[in-house]
Amino acid sequence: MKDLSTVFRSGERAEFVLRSLYSKYGYSQFKMSKFEEYDLYVRNKDFLVSENVITFTDTDGRLMALKPDVTLSIIKNSRNEGGVKKVYYDENVYRVSKGTKSFKEIMQVGLECLGDVDDYCIYEVLMLASKSLTTISENSVLDISHLGIVSGIMEKINLSTESTNILLDCIENKNSHGIDLVCEKENVCEEDKKVLTALVSTYGVIEDVLPKLEIFENEYTKDAVNQLKSVCLELIRAGIKNVRIDFSVINDMKYYNGIVFKGFVSGIPTGILSGGQYDKLMRKMKRNESAIGFAVYLDLLERLDENDNKLDVDVLVVYEKGVSLKTIEETVNSFIKQGLSVSAQAVVPEKLRYGKMVTLKKEN
């Protein structure tokens, strides 16, 4: 059989294998409408990947929107049933594609945990995010951060809102020079400046970074540091190899808290997976539970297909007129049993890319 990371490159195939992966871990499929009331997105526009939303007026006069996001719909349409609700989704969203810069119907697969989320739930989501990436490509990395550490450091230093926002932007862009300028302007002590600079320079595989986390520990960050250590140690024990700690991963702190993460695969210059804990969003939507989840942006996989010279089919079977259906079928099945893809044609398609061609001639 072929390596799955090669087979499941296109969006449709990745969609199939990811659904299967999440189902194995007890996530049930969440189905929803293609549209919601536009007001839902207006109230949470900062949470959206893009503010551009396709709207229309319903027959009763309500302004509706084609769904640009799934998480908001899941929160709005799910109920608090106690414990942890684990769902995955396989939905099309309607937004401006990063690839084409125009509106597009985009396949999006992801999962959400809502309810009494504990460290195991967080570990499981990170593990499934890692597996999602390696399913798509062996050359992948999952960058994780903890907003409790970043916000705790900011709280200890106690700068103005303006300076804090500038520092967050510098951390996100790994701008050490910008951090120096803010620290000089605000007369930040050398010890705190060292900690801020370390947020930019501390990056790498979890085994290397864990011993360096002590520099970030203070009365405001202690719980966050311990949680990040605990979850990362479990990822190590599970043999997860593609995870890095990177404090430049900063999702919108009005909505997110705790652990946040982004996933990347070789061949695509932007993140293909994004997620994290979003308890603040739950509170904003009048929910008292915790939540964590992620989405895989399958439209970006088109770039892999564009850059990949993979074949359309492994074997092209060309049969002459008069060859029996039985002979064609037996030949096709023989290759399929070997784990190969086959296309049987009466003539050679002009643009079909194939590994080898087998010709079936009519017996005299």
The 8 nearest C-alpha neighbors of each residue, nearest first, counted from 0:
[[1, 338, 2, 337, 339, 3, 336, 6],
 [0, 2, 3, 6, 338, 5, 339, 4],
 [1, 3, 4, 5, 6, 0, 7, 134],
 [4, 2, 6, 5, 7, 1, 134, 135],
 [3, 5, 136, 134, 135, 2, 6, 7],
 [6, 4, 3, 2, 7, 8, 136, 1],
 [5, 7, 3, 4, 8, 2, 1, 12],
 [8, 6, 12, 13, 5, 4, 3, 9],
 [7, 9, 6, 135, 5, 13, 10, 12],
 [10, 8, 12, 11, 7, 300, 13, 304],
 [9, 11, 13, 297, 12, 300, 14, 8],
 [10, 12, 14, 13, 9, 15, 7, 106],
 [11, 13, 7, 15, 14, 9, 10, 16],
 [14, 12, 7, 10, 16, 15, 11, 17],
 [13, 15, 11, 12, 17, 16, 10, 18],
 [16, 14, 12, 18, 13, 17, 19, 11],
 [15, 17, 19, 13, 18, 14, 20, 12],
 [18, 16, 20, 19, 14, 15, 13, 21],
 [19, 17, 15, 21, 16, 20, 22, 14],
 [18, 20, 16, 22, 17, 21, 23, 15],
 [21, 19, 17, 23, 18, 22, 16, 24],
 [20, 22, 18, 23, 24, 26, 19, 17],
 [21, 23, 26, 19, 25, 24, 20, 18],
 [24, 22, 20, 21, 25, 19, 26, 18],
 [25, 23, 22, 21, 26, 20, 123, 127],
 [24, 26, 22, 23, 27, 21, 85, 86],
 [25, 27, 86, 85, 22, 21, 87, 24],
 [28, 26, 86, 87, 22, 25, 29, 85],
 [27, 29, 87, 88, 86, 30, 26, 89],
 [30, 28, 88, 86, 87, 27, 31, 73],
 [31, 29, 28, 88, 32, 90, 89, 73],
 [30, 32, 33, 29, 72, 73, 90, 76],
 [31, 33, 34, 30, 35, 66, 72, 65],
 [32, 34, 66, 65, 31, 35, 92, 91],
 [33, 35, 65, 66, 64, 32, 63, 36],
 [36, 34, 64, 63, 37, 66, 65, 33],
 [35, 37, 63, 38, 39, 64, 62, 34],
 [36, 38, 63, 64, 39, 40, 62, 35],
 [37, 39, 41, 40, 36, 42, 62, 63],
 [40, 38, 37, 42, 41, 36, 43, 35],
 [39, 41, 43, 44, 42, 38, 37, 47],
 [40, 42, 38, 44, 43, 39, 37, 50],
 [43, 41, 40, 39, 44, 38, 45, 37],
 [44, 42, 40, 41, 46, 45, 39, 47],
 [43, 45, 41, 40, 46, 47, 42, 50],
 [46, 44, 47, 43, 50, 251, 48, 49],
 [45, 47, 44, 43, 48, 254, 251, 280],
 [48, 46, 49, 44, 45, 50, 68, 43],
 [47, 49, 46, 50, 45, 68, 67, 94],
 [50, 48, 47, 51, 95, 94, 52, 44],
 [49, 51, 44, 52, 47, 48, 45, 40],
 [52, 50, 49, 94, 53, 95, 67, 102],
 [51, 53, 50, 54, 94, 67, 64, 65],
 [54, 52, 64, 65, 51, 55, 93, 94],
 [53, 55, 64, 63, 52, 65, 62, 37],
 [56, 54, 63, 62, 64, 57, 53, 65],
 [57, 55, 62, 61, 60, 63, 58, 54],
 [56, 58, 60, 61, 59, 62, 63, 55],
 [59, 57, 60, 56, 61, 62, 55, 63],
 [60, 58, 57, 61, 56, 62, 63, 55],
 [59, 61, 57, 58, 56, 62, 63, 55],
 [62, 60, 57, 56, 59, 63, 36, 58],
 [61, 63, 56, 37, 55, 36, 57, 60],
 [62, 64, 36, 37, 55, 54, 35, 56],
 [65, 63, 54, 37, 34, 35, 53, 66],
 [64, 66, 34, 53, 33, 93, 54, 67],
 [65, 67, 34, 92, 68, 33, 93, 64],
 [68, 66, 93, 92, 94, 65, 52, 69],
 [69, 67, 66, 70, 92, 71, 47, 72],
 [68, 70, 72, 71, 73, 67, 66, 92],
 [71, 69, 73, 72, 68, 74, 111, 292],
 [72, 70, 74, 73, 69, 75, 68, 39],
 [71, 73, 75, 69, 70, 74, 76, 68],
 [74, 72, 70, 76, 75, 71, 77, 69],
 [75, 73, 71, 72, 77, 76, 70, 281],
 [74, 76, 72, 73, 77, 71, 284, 78],
 [75, 77, 73, 74, 72, 78, 31, 71],
 [78, 76, 74, 73, 75, 79, 72, 80],
 [79, 77, 80, 76, 74, 75, 81, 84],
 [80, 78, 81, 77, 114, 288, 286, 84],
 [79, 81, 78, 82, 84, 83, 114, 77],
 [82, 80, 79, 83, 114, 115, 84, 78],
 [81, 83, 115, 114, 84, 80, 116, 113],
 [84, 82, 114, 115, 113, 85, 112, 81],
 [83, 85, 113, 112, 114, 86, 82, 80],
 [86, 84, 112, 26, 111, 83, 27, 113],
 [87, 85, 26, 27, 111, 110, 28, 29],
 [88, 86, 110, 28, 109, 26, 27, 29],
 [87, 89, 29, 28, 109, 108, 90, 110],
 [88, 90, 108, 107, 87, 109, 91, 106],
 [91, 89, 107, 88, 106, 92, 108, 69],
 [90, 92, 106, 105, 107, 104, 93, 89],
 [93, 91, 67, 105, 66, 104, 68, 90],
 [94, 92, 67, 104, 103, 66, 65, 105],
 [93, 95, 102, 67, 103, 96, 92, 52],
 [94, 96, 102, 101, 100, 103, 97, 49],
 [95, 97, 98, 100, 99, 101, 103, 94],
 [98, 96, 100, 99, 95, 299, 101, 298],
 [97, 99, 96, 100, 299, 298, 302, 101],
 [98, 100, 101, 96, 97, 95, 102, 103],
 [101, 99, 96, 97, 95, 98, 102, 103],
 [100, 102, 95, 99, 96, 103, 94, 97],
 [103, 101, 95, 94, 96, 93, 100, 104],
 [102, 104, 93, 94, 105, 96, 95, 101],
 [103, 105, 93, 92, 91, 106, 94, 102],
 [106, 104, 91, 92, 298, 103, 93, 107],
 [107, 105, 91, 297, 90, 298, 92, 108],
 [106, 108, 296, 90, 297, 295, 91, 89],
 [109, 107, 89, 295, 88, 294, 90, 14],
 [110, 108, 294, 293, 88, 87, 295, 107],
 [109, 111, 87, 292, 86, 293, 88, 294],
 [110, 112, 292, 86, 291, 85, 87, 113],
 [113, 111, 85, 291, 290, 84, 292, 83],
 [112, 114, 290, 84, 83, 289, 111, 288],
 [115, 113, 83, 288, 289, 116, 82, 84],
 [114, 116, 83, 82, 289, 117, 288, 113],
 [115, 117, 114, 289, 120, 290, 83, 113],
 [118, 116, 120, 119, 115, 121, 122, 289],
 [119, 117, 121, 120, 122, 230, 116, 226],
 [118, 120, 122, 121, 117, 123, 230, 116],
 [121, 119, 123, 117, 118, 122, 116, 124],
 [120, 122, 118, 124, 119, 123, 125, 117],
 [121, 123, 119, 125, 120, 124, 230, 126],
 [122, 124, 126, 120, 125, 121, 119, 127],
 [123, 125, 127, 121, 126, 122, 128, 120],
 [126, 124, 128, 122, 127, 123, 129, 121],
 [125, 127, 123, 129, 124, 128, 122, 130],
 [126, 128, 130, 124, 129, 125, 131, 123],
 [127, 129, 125, 131, 126, 130, 124, 132],
 [130, 128, 126, 132, 127, 131, 125, 141],
 [131, 129, 127, 133, 132, 128, 134, 126],
 [132, 130, 128, 134, 129, 133, 127, 17],
 [131, 133, 135, 129, 134, 130, 139, 136],
 [134, 132, 136, 137, 130, 135, 131, 139],
 [133, 135, 4, 131, 132, 136, 130, 3],
 [134, 136, 4, 132, 133, 8, 7, 131],
 [137, 135, 133, 4, 138, 134, 139, 132],
 [136, 138, 133, 139, 4, 135, 134, 132],
 [139, 137, 136, 265, 264, 140, 133, 241],
 [140, 138, 264, 263, 137, 132, 136, 133],
 [139, 141, 241, 263, 242, 262, 142, 264],
 [140, 142, 262, 242, 261, 243, 241, 129],
 [143, 141, 243, 261, 260, 244, 245, 242],
 [144, 142, 260, 244, 245, 259, 243, 141],
 [143, 145, 246, 259, 245, 258, 248, 244],
 [146, 144, 258, 257, 147, 148, 259, 149],
 [145, 147, 149, 257, 148, 256, 150, 258],
 [148, 146, 257, 150, 223, 145, 149, 151],
 [147, 149, 220, 151, 146, 145, 150, 223],
 [148, 150, 146, 152, 151, 147, 153, 145],
 [151, 149, 153, 147, 152, 148, 146, 154],
 [152, 150, 219, 154, 220, 148, 153, 149],
 [151, 153, 155, 149, 154, 150, 148, 156],
 [154, 152, 150, 156, 151, 155, 157, 149],
 [153, 155, 151, 157, 152, 156, 150, 219],
 [156, 154, 152, 157, 153, 151, 219, 217],
 [155, 157, 153, 154, 158, 152, 191, 187],
 [158, 156, 154, 155, 153, 159, 163, 152],
 [159, 157, 156, 163, 162, 160, 153, 185],
 [158, 160, 162, 161, 163, 157, 164, 185],
 [161, 159, 163, 162, 164, 158, 165, 157],
 [160, 162, 164, 159, 163, 165, 158, 166],
 [163, 161, 165, 159, 164, 160, 166, 158],
 [164, 162, 160, 166, 165, 161, 158, 159],
 [163, 165, 167, 161, 166, 162, 160, 168],
 [164, 166, 162, 168, 163, 167, 169, 161],
 [165, 167, 169, 163, 168, 164, 178, 170],
 [168, 166, 164, 170, 169, 165, 171, 163],
 [167, 169, 171, 165, 166, 170, 172, 164],
 [170, 168, 174, 166, 172, 167, 171, 173],
 [171, 169, 173, 167, 247, 172, 168, 199],
 [172, 170, 247, 168, 169, 173, 249, 167],
 [171, 173, 169, 174, 170, 168, 247, 199],
 [174, 172, 170, 199, 171, 169, 175, 247],
 [175, 173, 169, 172, 177, 176, 170, 178],
 [176, 174, 178, 177, 173, 196, 179, 199],
 [177, 175, 179, 178, 174, 180, 169, 181],
 [176, 178, 180, 179, 174, 175, 169, 181],
 [177, 179, 175, 181, 176, 180, 166, 182],
 [180, 178, 176, 182, 177, 181, 183, 175],
 [181, 179, 177, 183, 178, 182, 184, 176],
 [182, 180, 184, 178, 183, 179, 185, 177],
 [181, 183, 187, 179, 185, 180, 184, 186],
 [182, 184, 186, 180, 181, 185, 179, 187],
 [183, 185, 181, 182, 186, 180, 187, 179],
 [184, 186, 182, 187, 183, 181, 158, 162],
 [187, 185, 183, 184, 182, 188, 181, 189],
 [188, 186, 182, 185, 192, 191, 183, 189],
 [187, 189, 191, 190, 192, 186, 182, 193],
 [190, 188, 192, 191, 193, 187, 194, 182],
 [189, 191, 193, 192, 188, 194, 187, 195],
 [192, 190, 194, 193, 188, 189, 195, 187],
 [191, 193, 189, 195, 194, 190, 188, 196],
 [194, 192, 196, 190, 191, 195, 189, 197],
 [193, 195, 197, 191, 192, 196, 215, 190],
 [196, 194, 192, 198, 197, 193, 191, 199],
 [195, 197, 193, 198, 199, 194, 175, 192],
 [198, 196, 200, 194, 199, 195, 201, 193],
 [197, 199, 195, 196, 201, 246, 200, 194],
 [198, 200, 173, 197, 196, 170, 201, 247],
 [199, 201, 197, 198, 202, 196, 173, 175],
 [202, 200, 197, 198, 199, 245, 208, 203],
 [203, 201, 245, 244, 200, 208, 243, 204],
 [202, 204, 243, 244, 208, 205, 207, 245],
 [205, 203, 243, 207, 206, 242, 208, 244],
 [204, 206, 208, 207, 243, 209, 244, 203],
 [205, 207, 204, 208, 209, 235, 210, 203],
 [208, 206, 205, 204, 209, 203, 210, 211],
 [207, 209, 205, 211, 210, 206, 203, 204],
 [208, 210, 211, 212, 205, 206, 207, 228],
 [211, 209, 208, 212, 207, 213, 206, 205],
 [212, 210, 208, 209, 213, 214, 207, 201],
 [213, 211, 214, 209, 215, 210, 208, 216],
 [214, 212, 216, 215, 211, 210, 224, 209],
 [213, 215, 212, 216, 211, 194, 197, 217],
 [216, 214, 213, 212, 194, 217, 148, 220],
 [215, 217, 213, 221, 220, 214, 224, 212],
 [218, 216, 220, 219, 221, 215, 152, 151],
 [217, 219, 220, 221, 216, 151, 155, 222],
 [218, 220, 151, 217, 221, 155, 152, 154],
 [221, 219, 151, 148, 217, 223, 216, 222],
 [220, 222, 224, 216, 223, 217, 218, 219],
 [223, 221, 225, 224, 220, 226, 219, 147],
 [222, 224, 226, 220, 147, 225, 221, 148],
 [225, 223, 227, 221, 226, 222, 220, 228],
 [226, 224, 228, 222, 223, 227, 229, 221],
 [225, 227, 229, 223, 228, 224, 222, 230],
 [226, 228, 224, 230, 229, 225, 231, 223],
 [229, 227, 225, 231, 226, 230, 232, 224],
 [230, 228, 226, 232, 227, 231, 225, 233],
 [229, 231, 233, 227, 232, 122, 228, 226],
 [232, 230, 234, 228, 233, 229, 227, 235],
 [233, 231, 235, 229, 234, 230, 228, 236],
 [232, 234, 236, 230, 235, 231, 237, 229],
 [233, 235, 231, 237, 232, 236, 239, 230],
 [236, 234, 232, 238, 233, 237, 239, 231],
 [237, 235, 233, 238, 234, 232, 239, 231],
 [238, 236, 234, 235, 239, 233, 126, 232],
 [237, 239, 235, 236, 240, 234, 233, 241],
 [240, 238, 234, 237, 235, 241, 242, 126],
 [239, 241, 242, 238, 235, 204, 234, 129],
 [240, 242, 140, 141, 239, 139, 243, 129],
 [243, 241, 141, 140, 240, 142, 204, 205],
 [242, 244, 204, 142, 203, 205, 141, 245],
 [245, 243, 143, 202, 142, 203, 205, 144],
 [244, 246, 202, 247, 144, 142, 143, 248],
 [247, 245, 144, 248, 198, 244, 199, 145],
 [246, 248, 171, 170, 245, 249, 173, 199],
 [249, 247, 246, 144, 245, 171, 260, 250],
 [250, 248, 247, 171, 251, 146, 246, 259],
 [249, 251, 252, 255, 248, 259, 254, 275],
 [250, 252, 253, 254, 255, 249, 46, 45],
 [253, 251, 255, 254, 250, 256, 249, 146],
 [254, 252, 251, 255, 279, 280, 256, 45],
 [255, 253, 280, 279, 252, 277, 251, 256],
 [256, 254, 277, 252, 276, 279, 251, 253],
 [255, 257, 276, 146, 277, 252, 278, 147],
 [258, 256, 146, 145, 147, 276, 259, 255],
 [257, 259, 145, 275, 144, 276, 146, 256],
 [260, 258, 275, 144, 143, 274, 145, 276],
 [259, 261, 143, 142, 274, 275, 273, 144],
 [262, 260, 273, 142, 272, 141, 270, 274],
 [263, 261, 141, 272, 270, 271, 140, 142],
 [262, 264, 270, 140, 271, 139, 141, 272],
 [265, 263, 139, 138, 267, 136, 266, 140],
 [264, 266, 138, 267, 139, 263, 136, 268],
 [265, 267, 303, 264, 268, 302, 306, 138],
 [266, 268, 269, 265, 264, 302, 303, 263],
 [269, 267, 266, 270, 265, 263, 264, 271],
 [270, 268, 267, 271, 263, 264, 299, 262],
 [271, 269, 263, 262, 272, 261, 273, 268],
 [270, 272, 296, 263, 262, 295, 269, 299],
 [273, 271, 295, 262, 261, 270, 294, 296],
 [274, 272, 261, 293, 294, 260, 262, 295],
 [275, 273, 293, 260, 292, 259, 294, 261],
 [274, 276, 259, 291, 258, 292, 260, 277],
 [277, 275, 291, 256, 255, 290, 257, 258],
 [276, 278, 255, 279, 280, 254, 290, 256],
 [277, 279, 289, 281, 280, 290, 276, 282],
 [280, 278, 254, 282, 281, 277, 255, 283],
 [279, 281, 254, 283, 277, 282, 278, 284],
 [280, 282, 286, 278, 284, 279, 283, 285],
 [283, 281, 285, 286, 279, 284, 280, 287],
 [282, 284, 280, 281, 285, 279, 286, 254],
 [283, 285, 281, 282, 286, 280, 75, 74],
 [286, 284, 282, 283, 281, 287, 280, 288],
 [287, 285, 281, 282, 284, 288, 283, 79],
 [286, 288, 282, 285, 281, 289, 278, 114],
 [289, 287, 114, 286, 115, 113, 290, 281],
 [288, 290, 278, 114, 116, 113, 115, 287],
 [291, 289, 113, 112, 277, 278, 276, 114],
 [292, 290, 276, 275, 112, 111, 277, 113],
 [293, 291, 111, 110, 274, 275, 112, 124],
 [292, 294, 274, 273, 109, 110, 275, 111],
 [293, 295, 109, 272, 273, 108, 296, 274],
 [294, 296, 272, 108, 109, 107, 271, 297],
 [297, 295, 107, 271, 298, 299, 272, 294],
 [296, 298, 10, 299, 300, 106, 107, 295],
 [299, 297, 300, 296, 105, 301, 106, 10],
 [298, 300, 301, 297, 302, 296, 271, 98],
 [301, 299, 303, 302, 298, 297, 10, 9],
 [302, 300, 304, 299, 303, 298, 305, 9],
 [303, 301, 305, 300, 304, 299, 306, 267],
 [304, 302, 300, 306, 301, 305, 307, 266],
 [303, 305, 307, 301, 302, 306, 9, 300],
 [306, 304, 302, 303, 307, 301, 308, 300],
 [307, 305, 303, 304, 302, 308, 266, 301],
 [306, 308, 304, 309, 305, 303, 302, 310],
 [307, 309, 310, 306, 304, 305, 352, 311],
 [310, 308, 307, 311, 304, 352, 312, 5],
 [309, 311, 352, 312, 353, 308, 313, 354],
 [312, 310, 352, 353, 351, 309, 313, 354],
 [311, 313, 353, 310, 340, 314, 341, 352],
 [312, 314, 354, 340, 353, 339, 341, 310],
 [315, 313, 341, 355, 354, 312, 356, 353],
 [314, 316, 356, 342, 341, 343, 357, 353],
 [315, 317, 343, 357, 356, 358, 342, 344],
 [318, 316, 358, 344, 345, 343, 359, 357],
 [319, 317, 359, 345, 358, 360, 316, 322],
 [320, 318, 360, 322, 361, 321, 359, 345],
 [319, 321, 322, 318, 361, 345, 360, 323],
 [320, 322, 361, 319, 323, 360, 318, 362],
 [323, 321, 361, 320, 319, 318, 360, 324],
 [324, 322, 325, 326, 321, 327, 361, 328],
 [323, 325, 327, 326, 328, 322, 329, 321],
 [324, 326, 328, 323, 327, 329, 322, 330],
 [327, 325, 329, 323, 324, 328, 330, 322],
 [328, 326, 324, 330, 325, 329, 331, 323],
 [327, 329, 325, 331, 330, 326, 324, 332],
 [330, 328, 332, 326, 331, 327, 325, 333],
 [329, 331, 333, 327, 328, 332, 326, 334],
 [332, 330, 328, 333, 329, 334, 327, 341],
 [333, 331, 335, 329, 334, 330, 328, 336],
 [332, 334, 330, 336, 331, 335, 329, 337],
 [333, 335, 337, 336, 332, 331, 339, 330],
 [334, 336, 332, 339, 338, 337, 333, 340],
 [337, 335, 334, 338, 333, 332, 339, 331],
 [338, 336, 334, 335, 339, 333, 0, 332],
 [337, 339, 0, 335, 336, 334, 340, 1],
 [340, 338, 335, 337, 334, 313, 341, 314],
 [339, 341, 313, 312, 335, 314, 338, 342],
 [342, 340, 314, 315, 312, 313, 331, 339],
 [341, 343, 315, 316, 344, 314, 312, 340],
 [344, 342, 316, 317, 315, 341, 345, 331],
 [345, 343, 317, 346, 316, 342, 318, 347],
 [344, 346, 318, 317, 319, 347, 343, 320],
 [347, 345, 344, 317, 348, 318, 319, 343],
 [346, 348, 349, 344, 317, 345, 351, 315],
 [349, 347, 351, 350, 346, 344, 352, 345],
 [348, 350, 351, 347, 352, 346, 353, 344],
 [351, 349, 348, 352, 347, 311, 353, 310],
 [350, 352, 348, 349, 353, 311, 312, 347],
 [353, 351, 310, 311, 350, 312, 354, 309],
 [354, 352, 312, 313, 310, 355, 314, 311],
 [355, 353, 313, 314, 310, 312, 356, 352],
 [354, 356, 314, 353, 315, 313, 357, 316],
 [355, 357, 315, 314, 316, 358, 354, 317],
 [356, 358, 316, 317, 315, 359, 355, 314],
 [359, 357, 317, 318, 316, 360, 356, 319],
 [360, 358, 318, 317, 319, 357, 361, 322],
 [361, 359, 319, 318, 362, 358, 322, 320],
 [360, 362, 322, 321, 319, 363, 359, 320],
 [361, 363, 360, 322, 321, 359, 323, 319],
 [362, 361, 360, 321, 322, 319, 320, 323]]
